[in-house]
């Protein structure tokens, strides 16, 4: 798997920063495929306070076309087995780049 680096922007809330890190780690650990897409895949992701993915929405056409190359559909399924803290508390923009870079931003 290609090396992926963390890409976080400055955040005003330490709790939001901590949650972004949880979301990043959860997605990054699950992203096992090498990208075949050639444009960024951009999603809006709603998460619970423990970083579980509640809902994801593609924000561009490539994201719709290549969502199966991301771990998001499988992470959604795992929400049912997540803790009782599954109510959405934050939304993040998640970007999967064709270079293997993952970004999570508020």
Steps between C-alpha positions, in 0.01 A plus 500: 500500500622848423612722782223734603567806706269676741366827376318707762423870488503722805193439713352727763363227726725244669206258517438541127870442437492184711190375319656576160799288602271212601317522167828518309642197681182296452490570126876469449518158671220375276622640166673195353460547123735681267313784328398455136329841485682804363309779676439575866199327654327748732242399761307665782510258794288517818658337802413406856706615797707180487589556132253250353377588151125563506433631151715586203404703197704527178564865413633449148433261213825301540405440864168353384670288234779360718345476849563122503876572487470672835436339838198723565227249404653235729552745783135598474401138548716475811309787663234254614757330723646826625444637849179661616651839418402468134299822463669731247687782672729636227539524124829481319616532142695187410720496190656189348773608258624283210850522652377307806474807722206524739371833633246558776390861557208663683 
